[in-house]
């Protein structure tokens, strides 16, 4: 992490908002050689214009992923189950199980076997989790 | 048609009633909020939640009249989902004890 501070006074007749502050070239920033992908994100978290000192701190955050596989990180999201996801998951399991049951009855005019219904309901649980994540991201 | 026949019909058509309830709840939740695009996925999630409502009514009826239990249309699904609910909700509730407050 490298923090740069610009302590020059703001000039009178130029807009300070669009002024580009000098930043360190990436070669001067210490990056620990770790395995996995590395990502550098400049993050502007403080900017105070129109006072005698203009402070702008640029923080370079290096994300060192522990694994090369991004799917491992994505899957960690699915493991954190929230109480508000449970109704959506259960309802989705009911919905998909009902759809499979009705479709089976219409197609073969007999009740669906137990294993098919349980498989469909389990798929419905996963679909409900995805749906809940999507709804949370949209909100 | 007396009460027993009506309840029997309800149990016979439980699965289409489930689907219909979810469909109507999804549409209601979507158009209640002026059909805004941002609420579309949320409305689908709410419809999915409401799918379990008729099954819940069937379970309550079964609690009072156990003779209807074999008549639940595909009792596998109802008991699978009901058992999961009974299993997951206390587990998640107790798990909050182990969370470190932020």
gemmi code that builds the backbone of each chain (N, CA, C; Angstrom):
import gemmi

chains = {
    "A": [
        ("UNK", (0.860, -1.187, 0.000), (0.000, 0.000, 0.000), (0.894, 1.234, 0.000)),
        ("UNK", (0.610, 2.157, -0.882), (1.376, 3.404, -0.955), (0.415, 4.571, -0.855)),
        ("UNK", (0.698, 5.492, 0.033), (-0.166, 6.660, 0.208), (0.608, 7.884, -0.248)),
        ("UNK", (0.006, 8.653, -1.156), (0.654, 9.859, -1.648), (-0.146, 11.059, -1.187)),
        ("UNK", (0.545, 12.058, -0.710), (-0.126, 13.271, -0.252), (0.371, 14.442, -1.087)),
        ("UNK", (-0.564, 15.250, -1.532), (-0.213, 16.455, -2.272), (-0.521, 17.628, -1.377)),
        ("UNK", (0.489, 18.367, -0.978), (0.285, 19.459, -0.029), (0.494, 20.819, -0.667)),
        ("UNK", (0.395, 20.885, -2.011), (0.551, 22.192, -2.653), (-0.710, 23.016, -2.454)),
        ("UNK", (-0.584, 24.325, -2.307), (-1.798, 25.150, -2.206), (-2.505, 25.197, -3.539)),
        ("UNK", (-3.813, 25.278, -3.532), (-4.556, 25.317, -4.786), (-4.338, 26.636, -5.512)),
        ("UNK", (-4.231, 26.580, -6.820), (-4.052, 27.805, -7.595), (-5.374, 28.562, -7.678)),
        ("UNK", (-5.276, 29.865, -7.949), (-6.433, 30.742, -7.767), (-7.508, 30.532, -8.823)),
        ("UNK", (-7.115, 30.558, -10.108), (-8.122, 30.640, -11.166), (-8.268, 29.353, -11.948)),
        ("UNK", (-7.858, 28.254, -11.370), (-8.067, 26.989, -12.061), (-8.874, 26.064, -11.162)),
        ("UNK", (-9.657, 25.256, -11.824), (-10.495, 24.366, -11.026), (-9.623, 23.247, -10.472)),
        ("UNK", (-9.728, 23.052, -9.180), (-8.895, 22.038, -8.556), (-9.437, 20.635, -8.757)),
        ("UNK", (-10.703, 20.604, -9.135), (-11.331, 19.284, -9.199), (-10.730, 18.435, -10.299)),
        ("UNK", (-10.346, 19.102, -11.413), (-9.895, 18.318, -12.553), (-8.378, 18.207, -12.612)),
        ("UNK", (-7.692, 18.764, -11.613), (-6.235, 18.760, -11.661), (-5.721, 17.350, -11.398)),
        ("UNK", (-4.816, 16.938, -12.229), (-4.243, 15.608, -12.044), (-3.083, 15.694, -11.062)),
        ("UNK", (-3.134, 14.903, -10.030), (-2.051, 14.891, -9.065), (-0.974, 13.921, -9.530)),
        ("UNK", (0.289, 14.223, -9.205), (1.345, 13.283, -9.590), (1.236, 12.005, -8.767)),
        ("UNK", (1.467, 10.943, -9.424), (1.403, 9.668, -8.700), (2.646, 8.864, -9.017)),
        ("UNK", (2.957, 7.968, -8.125), (4.140, 7.146, -8.307), (3.940, 6.198, -9.483)),
        ("UNK", (4.987, 5.991, -10.258), (4.866, 4.949, -11.289), (4.758, 3.589, -10.607)),
        ("UNK", (4.109, 2.679, -11.268), (3.870, 1.376, -10.620), (5.144, 0.632, -10.275)),
        ("UNK", (6.265, 0.984, -10.969), (7.487, 0.237, -10.690), (8.048, 0.608, -9.322)),
        ("UNK", (7.691, 1.824, -8.816), (8.247, 2.234, -7.526), (7.414, 1.729, -6.352)),
        ("UNK", (6.244, 1.227, -6.662), (5.408, 0.695, -5.584), (5.850, -0.720, -5.274)),
        ("UNK", (6.047, -0.957, -3.994), (6.491, -2.292, -3.599), (5.372, -3.290, -3.760)),
        ("UNK", (5.595, -4.266, -4.558), (4.622, -5.333, -4.747), (5.292, -6.633, -4.334)),
        ("UNK", (4.719, -7.254, -3.338), (5.270, -8.536, -2.904), (4.990, -9.576, -3.972)),
        ("UNK", (6.009, -10.265, -4.419), (5.753, -11.300, -5.432), (5.042, -12.501, -4.818)),
        ("UNK", (3.753, -12.560, -5.045), (2.970, -13.700, -4.576), (2.431, -14.432, -5.783)),
        ("UNK", (2.109, -15.671, -5.577), (1.474, -16.404, -6.660), (0.020, -15.966, -6.751)),
        ("UNK", (-0.561, -16.136, -7.905), (-1.942, -15.724, -8.082), (-2.009, -14.402, -8.804)),
        ("UNK", (-3.208, -13.959, -9.069), (-3.361, -12.739, -9.834), (-3.230, -11.531, -8.925)),
        ("UNK", (-2.667, -10.455, -9.498), (-2.493, -9.230, -8.734), (-3.259, -8.124, -9.441)),
        ("UNK", (-3.884, -7.283, -8.649), (-4.725, -6.237, -9.217), (-4.416, -4.946, -8.467)),
        ("UNK", (-4.184, -3.882, -9.188), (-3.866, -2.608, -8.557), (-5.027, -1.666, -8.799)),
        ("UNK", (-5.608, -1.147, -7.737), (-6.756, -0.256, -7.875), (-6.443, 1.052, -7.172)),
        ("UNK", (-6.345, 2.173, -7.893), (-6.236, 3.449, -7.193), (-7.580, 3.827, -6.605)),
        ("UNK", (-7.547, 4.304, -5.375), (-8.791, 4.553, -4.640), (-8.708, 5.964, -4.072)),
        ("UNK", (-9.596, 6.821, -4.501), (-9.612, 8.184, -3.994), (-10.554, 8.241, -2.803)),
        ("UNK", (-10.030, 8.452, -1.644), (-10.939, 8.452, -0.502), (-11.002, 9.778, 0.218)),
        ("UNK", (-10.178, 10.739, -0.104), (-10.305, 12.021, 0.569), (-9.900, 13.103, -0.417)),
        ("UNK", (-10.762, 14.095, -0.573), (-10.418, 15.216, -1.439), (-11.083, 16.456, -0.868)),
        ("UNK", (-10.295, 17.392, -0.442), (-10.836, 18.589, 0.196), (-10.404, 19.793, -0.619)),
        ("UNK", (-11.208, 20.269, -1.553), (-10.804, 21.430, -2.351), (-11.121, 22.737, -1.625)),
        ("UNK", (-10.555, 23.825, -2.162), (-10.867, 25.192, -1.761), (-10.507, 25.502, -0.319)),
        ("UNK", (-9.559, 24.814, 0.256), (-8.925, 25.298, 1.478), (-7.456, 25.454, 1.154)),
        ("UNK", (-6.666, 25.942, 2.089), (-5.308, 26.308, 1.726), (-4.424, 25.114, 1.425)),
        ("UNK", (-4.780, 23.964, 1.894), (-4.022, 22.776, 1.522), (-4.969, 21.778, 0.875)),
        ("UNK", (-4.608, 21.351, -0.296), (-5.428, 20.370, -0.989), (-4.836, 18.985, -0.732)),
        ("UNK", (-5.609, 18.189, -0.064), (-5.120, 16.865, 0.324), (-5.825, 15.824, -0.509)),
        ("UNK", (-5.068, 15.079, -1.217), (-5.660, 13.973, -1.964), (-4.791, 12.746, -1.733)),
        ("UNK", (-5.386, 11.767, -1.145), (-4.634, 10.549, -0.844), (-5.033, 9.479, -1.830)),
        ("UNK", (-4.051, 8.895, -2.429), (-4.297, 7.805, -3.372), (-3.760, 6.541, -2.742)),
        ("UNK", (-4.625, 5.615, -2.527), (-4.215, 4.362, -1.887), (-4.229, 3.271, -2.944)),
        ("UNK", (-3.102, 2.664, -3.111), (-3.047, 1.519, -4.012), (-3.283, 0.263, -3.190)),
        ("UNK", (-4.311, -0.412, -3.512), (-4.600, -1.661, -2.807), (-4.262, -2.803, -3.742)),
        ("UNK", (-3.474, -3.686, -3.240), (-3.104, -4.848, -4.040), (-3.882, -6.046, -3.537)),
        ("UNK", (-4.696, -6.561, -4.385), (-5.437, -7.761, -4.023), (-4.603, -8.969, -4.430)),
        ("UNK", (-4.197, -9.700, -3.449), (-3.470, -10.926, -3.750), (-4.434, -12.078, -3.592)),
        ("UNK", (-4.881, -12.580, -4.683), (-5.794, -13.712, -4.601), (-5.008, -14.942, -4.177)),
        ("UNK", (-5.586, -15.692, -3.253), (-4.875, -16.865, -2.754), (-4.851, -17.961, -3.799)),
        ("UNK", (-5.837, -17.963, -4.630), (-5.898, -19.029, -5.612), (-5.964, -18.426, -6.993)),
        ("UNK", (-5.462, -19.166, -7.973), (-5.552, -18.710, -9.351), (-6.986, -18.795, -9.852)),
        ("UNK", (-7.769, -19.637, -9.197), (-9.106, -19.911, -9.684), (-10.073, -18.890, -9.094)),
        ("UNK", (-10.677, -18.085, -9.954), (-11.598, -17.077, -9.437), (-12.875, -17.724, -8.930)),
        ("UNK", (-13.171, -18.927, -9.419), (-14.423, -19.561, -9.019), (-14.415, -19.923, -7.543)),
        ("UNK", (-13.196, -20.155, -6.984), (-13.111, -20.469, -5.559), (-13.612, -19.278, -4.745)),
        ("UNK", (-13.211, -18.068, -5.173), (-13.641, -16.872, -4.459), (-15.136, -16.657, -4.671)),
        ("UNK", (-15.609, -16.915, -5.874), (-17.034, -16.739, -6.151), (-17.851, -17.705, -5.296)),
        ("UNK", (-17.363, -18.924, -5.121), (-18.135, -19.923, -4.389), (-18.215, -19.589, -2.912)),
        ("UNK", (-17.215, -18.816, -2.397), (-17.268, -18.455, -0.982), (-18.480, -17.604, -0.670)),
        ("UNK", (-18.966, -16.852, -1.684), (-20.160, -16.039, -1.470), (-21.370, -16.923, -1.183)),
        ("UNK", (-21.418, -18.073, -1.829), (-22.600, -18.911, -1.714), (-22.676, -19.593, -0.357)),
        ("UNK", (-21.533, -19.676, 0.326), (-21.537, -20.399, 1.593), (-22.110, -19.566, 2.724)),
        ("UNK", (-22.117, -18.226, 2.577), (-22.638, -17.389, 3.647), (-24.144, -17.259, 3.480)),
        ("UNK", (-24.843, -18.103, 4.198), (-26.297, -18.158, 4.064), (-26.923, -17.177, 5.044)),
        ("UNK", (-27.879, -16.420, 4.559), (-28.552, -15.439, 5.386), (-29.972, -15.915, 5.651)),
        ("UNK", (-30.555, -15.383, 6.731), (-31.907, -15.831, 7.078), (-32.916, -15.367, 6.043)),
        ("UNK", (-32.627, -14.230, 5.369), (-33.599, -13.732, 4.397), (-33.524, -14.505, 3.080)),
        ("UNK", (-32.479, -15.330, 2.896), (-32.413, -16.140, 1.681), (-33.250, -17.398, 1.804)),
        ("UNK", (-33.484, -17.842, 3.038), (-34.139, -19.138, 3.239), (-35.550, -19.187, 2.661)),
        ("UNK", (-36.409, -18.157, 2.876), (-37.749, -18.245, 2.274), (-37.711, -18.315, 0.766)),
        ("UNK", (-36.813, -17.558, 0.156), (-36.728, -17.597, -1.308), (-36.277, -18.971, -1.778)),
        ("UNK", (-35.315, -19.554, -1.060), (-34.823, -20.882, -1.453), (-35.923, -21.925, -1.311)),
        ("UNK", (-36.633, -21.881, -0.176), (-37.682, -22.892, 0.042), (-38.821, -22.710, -0.952)),
        ("UNK", (-39.205, -21.449, -1.206), (-40.274, -21.204, -2.164), (-39.879, -21.615, -3.562)),
        ("UNK", (-38.621, -21.351, -3.918), (-38.147, -21.745, -5.244), (-38.120, -23.266, -5.380)),
        ("UNK", (-37.745, -23.954, -4.284), (-37.763, -25.427, -4.311), (-39.192, -25.924, -4.506)),
        ("UNK", (-40.148, -25.290, -3.809), (-41.551, -25.671, -3.983), (-42.005, -25.435, -5.405)),
        ("UNK", (-41.609, -24.281, -5.954), (-42.045, -23.926, -7.305), (-41.530, -24.924, -8.332)),
        ("UNK", (-40.231, -25.197, -8.293), (-39.655, -26.076, -9.313), (-40.139, -27.507, -9.121)),
        ("UNK", (-40.295, -27.919, -7.839), (-40.849, -29.246, -7.593), (-42.274, -29.370, -8.103)),
        ("UNK", (-43.072, -28.307, -7.899), (-44.455, -28.332, -8.385), (-44.496, -28.363, -9.904)),
        ("UNK", (-43.628, -27.572, -10.526), (-43.598, -27.547, -11.995), (-43.239, -28.922, -12.543)),
        ("UNK", (-42.235, -29.551, -11.914), (-41.835, -30.885, -12.370), (-42.968, -31.888, -12.144)),
        ("UNK", (-43.651, -31.774, -10.980), (-44.755, -32.697, -10.707), (-45.894, -32.547, -11.693)),
        ("UNK", (-46.268, -31.299, -11.968), (-47.372, -31.056, -12.906), (-46.988, -31.494, -14.308)),
        ("UNK", (-45.749, -31.209, -14.698), (-45.309, -31.587, -16.041), (-45.279, -33.104, -16.193)),
        ("UNK", (-44.814, -33.787, -15.148), (-44.791, -35.253, -15.180), (-46.202, -35.814, -15.301)),
        ("UNK", (-47.125, -35.190, -14.540), (-48.503, -35.691, -14.559), (-49.140, -35.441, -15.924)),
        ("UNK", (-48.839, -34.301, -16.526), (-49.410, -34.010, -17.848), (-48.812, -34.923, -18.911)),
        ("UNK", (-47.526, -35.220, -18.793), (-46.867, -35.983, -19.852), (-47.156, -37.471, -19.728)),
        ("UNK", (-47.043, -38.015, -18.523), (-47.126, -39.464, -18.348), (-48.388, -39.896, -17.614)),
        ("UNK", (-49.209, -38.946, -17.178), (-50.469, -39.190, -16.467), (-50.277, -40.179, -15.309)),
        ("UNK", (-49.175, -39.971, -14.586), (-48.969, -40.723, -13.343), (-48.156, -39.825, -12.409)),
        ("UNK", (-48.201, -40.150, -11.110), (-47.489, -39.305, -10.152), (-45.987, -39.419, -10.364)),
        ("UNK", (-45.298, -38.299, -10.135), (-43.855, -38.282, -10.333), (-43.173, -39.122, -9.262)),
        ("UNK", (-42.093, -39.835, -9.597), (-41.387, -40.623, -8.581), (-40.674, -39.729, -7.571)),
        ("UNK", (-40.392, -40.320, -6.418), (-39.852, -39.550, -5.297), (-38.500, -38.928, -5.625)),
        ("UNK", (-37.638, -39.723, -6.281), (-36.277, -39.241, -6.509), (-36.265, -38.040, -7.433)),
        ("UNK", (-37.141, -38.075, -8.452), (-37.196, -36.952, -9.397), (-37.638, -35.684, -8.683)),
        ("UNK", (-38.640, -35.824, -7.810), (-39.149, -34.643, -7.103), (-38.096, -34.079, -6.168)),
        ("UNK", (-37.373, -34.956, -5.455), (-36.351, -34.465, -4.525), (-35.208, -33.810, -5.288)),
        ("UNK", (-34.826, -34.386, -6.429), (-33.773, -33.768, -7.246), (-34.205, -32.389, -7.734)),
        ("UNK", (-35.453, -32.290, -8.199), (-35.954, -31.004, -8.692), (-35.995, -29.980, -7.571)),
        ("UNK", (-36.401, -30.418, -6.376), (-36.478, -29.481, -5.258), (-35.091, -29.019, -4.839)),
        ("UNK", (-34.097, -29.907, -4.908), (-32.730, -29.504, -4.571), (-32.195, -28.499, -5.589)),
        ("UNK", (-32.507, -28.752, -6.874), (-32.135, -27.771, -7.901), (-32.834, -26.445, -7.635)),
        ("UNK", (-34.076, -26.514, -7.136), (-34.810, -25.299, -6.798), (-34.159, -24.541, -5.670)),
        ("UNK", (-33.574, -25.242, -4.700), (-32.858, -24.563, -3.614), (-31.689, -23.758, -4.173)),
        ("UNK", (-30.915, -24.369, -5.077), (-29.772, -23.664, -5.674), (-30.258, -22.465, -6.480)),
        ("UNK", (-31.352, -22.657, -7.241), (-31.899, -21.550, -8.038), (-32.357, -20.412, -7.129)),
        ("UNK", (-32.952, -20.755, -5.995), (-33.399, -19.726, -5.061), (-32.239, -18.938, -4.480)),
        ("UNK", (-31.124, -19.632, -4.236), (-29.937, -18.938, -3.718), (-29.420, -17.946, -4.765)),
        ("UNK", (-29.342, -18.392, -6.024), (-28.902, -17.503, -7.098), (-29.840, -16.307, -7.220)),
        ("UNK", (-31.132, -16.588, -7.151), (-32.148, -15.537, -7.292), (-32.021, -14.520, -6.168)),
        ("UNK", (-31.790, -15.026, -4.961), (-31.649, -14.138, -3.815), (-30.400, -13.266, -3.943)),
        ("UNK", (-29.309, -13.864, -4.441), (-28.087, -13.082, -4.647), (-28.311, -11.998, -5.689)),
        ("UNK", (-29.006, -12.371, -6.789), (-29.262, -11.403, -7.857), (-30.122, -10.259, -7.335)),
        ("UNK", (-31.156, -10.609, -6.549), (-32.047, -9.573, -6.036), (-31.310, -8.662, -5.079)),
        ("UNK", (-30.386, -9.230, -4.297), (-29.634, -8.421, -3.349), (-28.683, -7.488, -4.079)),
        ("UNK", (-28.099, -7.977, -5.179), (-27.180, -7.140, -5.944), (-27.926, -6.032, -6.671)),
        ("UNK", (-29.182, -6.308, -7.045), (-29.962, -5.316, -7.782), (-30.474, -4.211, -6.881)),
        ("UNK", (-30.623, -4.521, -5.595), (-31.269, -3.600, -4.668), (-30.397, -2.392, -4.381)),
    ],
    "B": [
        ("UNK", (-71.467, -29.364, -2.206), (-70.088, -29.687, -1.846), (-69.855, -29.302, -0.393)),
        ("UNK", (-69.542, -30.289, 0.402), (-69.288, -29.957, 1.803), (-67.805, -29.608, 1.993)),
        ("UNK", (-67.446, -29.390, 3.255), (-66.094, -28.902, 3.547), (-65.033, -29.941, 3.189)),
        ("UNK", (-65.368, -31.212, 3.463), (-64.367, -32.261, 3.239), (-64.046, -32.386, 1.753)),
        ("UNK", (-65.102, -32.264, 0.917), (-64.861, -32.358, -0.519), (-63.999, -31.202, -1.008)),
        ("UNK", (-64.297, -29.995, -0.491), (-63.518, -28.824, -0.890), (-62.064, -28.958, -0.507)),
        ("UNK", (-61.844, -29.426, 0.735), (-60.456, -29.581, 1.185), (-59.756, -30.661, 0.373)),
        ("UNK", (-60.512, -31.731, 0.027), (-59.916, -32.791, -0.792), (-59.512, -32.261, -2.158)),
        ("UNK", (-60.381, -31.415, -2.751), (-60.042, -30.801, -4.039), (-58.797, -29.933, -3.907)),
        ("UNK", (-58.750, -29.170, -2.802), (-57.578, -28.310, -2.565), (-56.309, -29.140, -2.508)),
        ("UNK", (-56.387, -30.294, -1.810), (-55.201, -31.137, -1.703), (-54.854, -31.784, -3.032)),
        ("UNK", (-55.895, -32.073, -3.826), (-55.621, -32.731, -5.103), (-54.895, -31.793, -6.067)),
        ("UNK", (-55.309, -30.529, -6.059), (-54.717, -29.560, -6.996), (-53.730, -28.645, -6.291)),
        ("UNK", (-52.970, -29.198, -5.322), (-52.057, -28.353, -4.544), (-50.922, -27.817, -5.404)),
        ("UNK", (-50.406, -28.642, -6.302), (-49.258, -28.187, -7.096), (-49.622, -27.076, -8.084)),
        ("UNK", (-50.726, -27.188, -8.850), (-51.101, -26.045, -9.686), (-51.429, -24.808, -8.873)),
        ("UNK", (-52.001, -25.003, -7.666), (-52.294, -23.840, -6.814), (-50.989, -23.165, -6.386)),
        ("UNK", (-49.959, -23.971, -6.087), (-48.645, -23.412, -5.750), (-48.132, -22.526, -6.874)),
        ("UNK", (-48.149, -23.071, -8.087), (-47.605, -22.336, -9.231), (-48.404, -21.060, -9.466)),
        ("UNK", (-49.737, -21.180, -9.371), (-50.593, -20.017, -9.601), (-50.338, -18.934, -8.555)),
        ("UNK", (-50.161, -19.348, -7.304), (-49.919, -18.371, -6.237), (-48.609, -17.632, -6.481)),
        ("UNK", (-47.569, -18.367, -6.873), (-46.298, -17.706, -7.146), (-46.389, -16.753, -8.314)),
        ("UNK", (-47.098, -17.187, -9.365), (-47.262, -16.348, -10.558), (-47.995, -15.053, -10.220)),
        ("UNK", (-49.121, -15.185, -9.496), (-49.910, -14.001, -9.160), (-49.144, -13.077, -8.216)),
        ("UNK", (-48.420, -13.657, -7.251), (-47.666, -12.822, -6.316), (-46.562, -12.067, -7.032)),
        ("UNK", (-45.908, -12.740, -7.998), (-44.851, -12.085, -8.772), (-45.418, -10.912, -9.563)),
        ("UNK", (-46.554, -11.150, -10.254), (-47.166, -10.067, -11.045), (-47.620, -8.925, -10.142)),
        ("UNK", (-48.234, -9.267, -9.007), (-48.722, -8.233, -8.089), (-47.570, -7.393, -7.559)),
        ("UNK", (-46.486, -8.085, -7.152), (-45.345, -7.365, -6.596), (-44.666, -6.497, -7.650)),
        ("UNK", (-44.740, -6.933, -8.924), (-44.092, -6.168, -9.987), (-44.908, -4.914, -10.325)),
        ("UNK", (-46.233, -5.088, -10.495), (-47.046, -3.944, -10.928), (-47.441, -3.047, -9.776)),
        ("UNK", (-47.339, -3.533, -8.539), (-47.570, -2.663, -7.376), (-46.514, -1.568, -7.323)),
        ("UNK", (-45.301, -1.891, -7.800), (-44.216, -0.916, -7.779), (-44.015, -0.315, -9.161)),
        ("UNK", (-45.120, -0.074, -9.872), (-45.144, 0.666, -11.134), (-44.313, 0.006, -12.221)),
        ("UNK", (-44.192, -1.320, -12.165), (-43.480, -2.073, -13.193), (-42.078, -1.533, -13.420)),
        ("UNK", (-41.442, -1.095, -12.327), (-40.085, -0.561, -12.458), (-39.118, -1.696, -12.750)),
        ("UNK", (-38.170, -1.406, -13.645), (-37.268, -2.456, -14.093), (-36.358, -2.932, -12.964)),
        ("UNK", (-36.076, -2.011, -12.031), (-35.137, -2.359, -10.966), (-35.707, -3.409, -10.026)),
        ("UNK", (-37.033, -3.532, -9.998), (-37.658, -4.443, -9.049), (-38.011, -5.783, -9.684)),
        ("UNK", (-37.590, -6.008, -10.916), (-38.030, -7.218, -11.614), (-37.507, -8.472, -10.915)),
        ("UNK", (-36.200, -8.507, -10.647), (-35.623, -9.700, -10.024), (-36.175, -9.862, -8.610)),
        ("UNK", (-36.342, -8.740, -7.926), (-36.891, -8.790, -6.577), (-38.316, -9.343, -6.597)),
        ("UNK", (-39.085, -8.969, -7.631), (-40.454, -9.479, -7.742), (-40.453, -10.981, -7.986)),
        ("UNK", (-39.503, -11.454, -8.796), (-39.421, -12.907, -9.033), (-39.087, -13.623, -7.730)),
        ("UNK", (-38.184, -13.023, -6.934), (-37.831, -13.643, -5.659), (-39.041, -13.674, -4.726)),
        ("UNK", (-39.842, -12.590, -4.756), (-41.025, -12.561, -3.894), (-42.052, -13.588, -4.354)),
        ("UNK", (-42.188, -13.747, -5.677), (-43.088, -14.779, -6.186), (-42.635, -16.165, -5.777)),
        ("UNK", (-41.313, -16.395, -5.813), (-40.790, -17.697, -5.404), (-41.068, -17.948, -3.928)),
        ("UNK", (-40.944, -16.883, -3.128), (-41.249, -17.048, -1.703), (-42.708, -17.420, -1.496)),
        ("UNK", (-43.584, -16.786, -2.288), (-45.025, -16.994, -2.078), (-45.467, -18.368, -2.552)),
        ("UNK", (-44.614, -19.058, -3.341), (-44.963, -20.406, -3.786), (-45.160, -21.347, -2.620)),
        ("UNK", (-44.490, -21.090, -1.499), (-44.580, -22.007, -0.366), (-45.842, -21.763, 0.455)),
        ("UNK", (-46.597, -20.711, 0.143), (-47.742, -20.335, 0.985), (-48.875, -21.362, 0.954)),
        ("UNK", (-49.333, -21.834, -0.225), (-50.400, -22.848, -0.216), (-49.982, -24.149, 0.449)),
        ("UNK", (-48.703, -24.511, 0.315), (-48.213, -25.696, 1.017), (-48.285, -25.499, 2.526)),
        ("UNK", (-48.015, -24.279, 2.963), (-48.117, -23.988, 4.394), (-49.546, -24.150, 4.887)),
        ("UNK", (-50.519, -23.667, 4.093), (-51.927, -23.835, 4.455), (-52.259, -25.322, 4.540)),
        ("UNK", (-51.729, -26.106, 3.559), (-51.995, -27.548, 3.570), (-51.420, -28.190, 4.826)),
        ("UNK", (-50.239, -27.737, 5.244), (-49.636, -28.294, 6.459), (-50.482, -27.971, 7.679)),
        ("UNK", (-51.019, -26.730, 7.739), (-51.844, -26.343, 8.901), (-53.110, -27.187, 8.937)),
        ("UNK", (-53.708, -27.430, 7.749), (-54.901, -28.273, 7.701), (-54.561, -29.684, 8.173)),
        ("UNK", (-53.393, -30.179, 7.748), (-52.967, -31.519, 8.170), (-52.750, -31.587, 9.674)),
        ("UNK", (-52.322, -30.450, 10.267), (-52.115, -30.454, 11.715), (-53.430, -30.677, 12.448)),
        ("UNK", (-54.518, -30.093, 11.912), (-55.806, -30.243, 12.584), (-56.477, -31.552, 12.189)),
        ("UNK", (-56.361, -31.946, 10.935), (-57.022, -33.173, 10.450), (-55.964, -34.102, 9.863)),
        ("UNK", (-55.362, -34.963, 10.671), (-54.262, -35.810, 10.163), (-54.710, -36.796, 9.095)),
        ("UNK", (-56.028, -36.989, 8.925), (-56.461, -37.938, 7.901), (-56.189, -37.414, 6.498)),
        ("UNK", (-55.875, -36.111, 6.362), (-55.611, -35.551, 5.040), (-54.162, -35.725, 4.620)),
        ("UNK", (-53.297, -36.211, 5.512), (-51.869, -36.282, 5.197), (-51.599, -37.107, 3.937)),
        ("UNK", (-52.226, -38.302, 3.763), (-51.947, -39.050, 2.519), (-52.498, -38.384, 1.280)),
        ("UNK", (-53.392, -37.395, 1.458), (-54.000, -36.774, 0.285), (-53.201, -35.596, -0.241)),
        ("UNK", (-52.141, -35.206, 0.469), (-51.321, -34.101, -0.034), (-50.759, -34.519, -1.379)),
        ("UNK", (-51.045, -33.685, -2.402), (-50.571, -34.006, -3.742), (-49.052, -34.028, -3.711)),
        ("UNK", (-48.491, -35.215, -3.925), (-47.056, -35.428, -3.854), (-46.492, -34.979, -2.507)),
        ("UNK", (-46.763, -35.792, -1.499), (-46.322, -35.462, -0.144), (-44.809, -35.368, -0.038)),
        ("UNK", (-44.072, -35.969, -0.987), (-42.608, -35.908, -0.957), (-42.112, -34.472, -0.923)),
        ("UNK", (-42.629, -33.694, -1.881), (-42.162, -32.311, -2.016), (-42.508, -31.510, -0.774)),
        ("UNK", (-43.767, -31.652, -0.312), (-44.213, -30.861, 0.828), (-43.378, -31.172, 2.061)),
        ("UNK", (-43.135, -32.453, 2.312), (-42.390, -32.796, 3.520), (-40.917, -32.496, 3.372)),
        ("UNK", (-40.395, -32.583, 2.145), (-38.993, -32.221, 1.910), (-38.765, -30.746, 2.227)),
        ("UNK", (-39.623, -29.897, 1.657), (-39.439, -28.454, 1.850), (-39.746, -28.062, 3.286)),
        ("UNK", (-40.812, -28.663, 3.856), (-41.142, -28.347, 5.244), (-40.047, -28.788, 6.195)),
        ("UNK", (-39.473, -29.960, 5.942), (-38.382, -30.422, 6.790), (-37.162, -29.538, 6.663)),
        ("UNK", (-36.872, -29.084, 5.444), (-35.733, -28.174, 5.259), (-35.951, -26.878, 6.024)),
        ("UNK", (-37.193, -26.380, 5.990), (-37.482, -25.136, 6.720), (-37.285, -25.352, 8.212)),
        ("UNK", (-37.793, -26.469, 8.731), (-37.638, -26.746, 10.153), (-36.176, -26.915, 10.521)),
        ("UNK", (-35.365, -27.355, 9.558), (-33.959, -27.628, 9.836), (-33.109, -26.371, 9.728)),
        ("UNK", (-33.390, -25.552, 8.694), (-32.484, -24.441, 8.374), (-32.699, -23.249, 9.292)),
        ("UNK", (-33.961, -22.938, 9.581), (-34.231, -21.674, 10.277), (-33.688, -21.692, 11.704)),
        ("UNK", (-33.864, -22.765, 12.500), (-33.227, -22.755, 13.827), (-31.714, -22.742, 13.747)),
        ("UNK", (-31.157, -23.436, 12.740), (-29.697, -23.480, 12.594), (-29.142, -22.081, 12.344)),
        ("UNK", (-29.778, -21.353, 11.410), (-29.281, -20.013, 11.087), (-29.499, -19.071, 12.256)),
        ("UNK", (-30.597, -19.286, 12.988), (-30.878, -18.417, 14.136), (-29.832, -18.601, 15.221)),
        ("UNK", (-29.445, -19.858, 15.469), (-28.451, -20.113, 16.515), (-27.069, -19.656, 16.063)),
        ("UNK", (-26.805, -19.726, 14.751), (-25.473, -19.385, 14.249), (-25.126, -17.930, 14.494)),
        ("UNK", (-26.150, -17.086, 14.695), (-25.885, -15.664, 14.947), (-25.133, -15.457, 16.253)),
        ("UNK", (-25.208, -16.427, 17.182), (-24.486, -16.309, 18.448), (-22.985, -16.267, 18.241)),
        ("UNK", (-22.514, -16.899, 17.148), (-21.092, -17.044, 16.942), (-20.521, -15.949, 16.065)),
        ("UNK", (-21.347, -14.999, 15.662), (-20.839, -13.923, 14.813), (-20.209, -12.842, 15.674)),
        ("UNK", (-19.064, -12.346, 15.218), (-18.411, -11.267, 15.948), (-19.110, -9.964, 15.578)),
        ("UNK", (-19.560, -9.173, 16.555), (-20.191, -7.898, 16.207), (-19.205, -6.964, 15.547)),
        ("UNK", (-19.637, -6.291, 14.506), (-18.754, -5.421, 13.721), (-18.369, -4.180, 14.509)),
    ],
}
model = gemmi.Model(1)
for chain_id, residues in chains.items():
    chain = gemmi.Chain(chain_id)
    for i, (resn, *xyz) in enumerate(residues, 1):
        res = gemmi.Residue()
        res.name, res.seqid = resn, gemmi.SeqId(i, " ")
        for name, pos in zip(("N", "CA", "C"), xyz):
            atom = gemmi.Atom()
            atom.name, atom.element = name, gemmi.Element(name[0])
            atom.pos, atom.b_iso = gemmi.Position(*pos), 0.0
            res.add_atom(atom)
        chain.add_residue(res)
    model.add_chain(chain)
structure = gemmi.Structure()
structure.add_model(model)
structure.setup_entities()
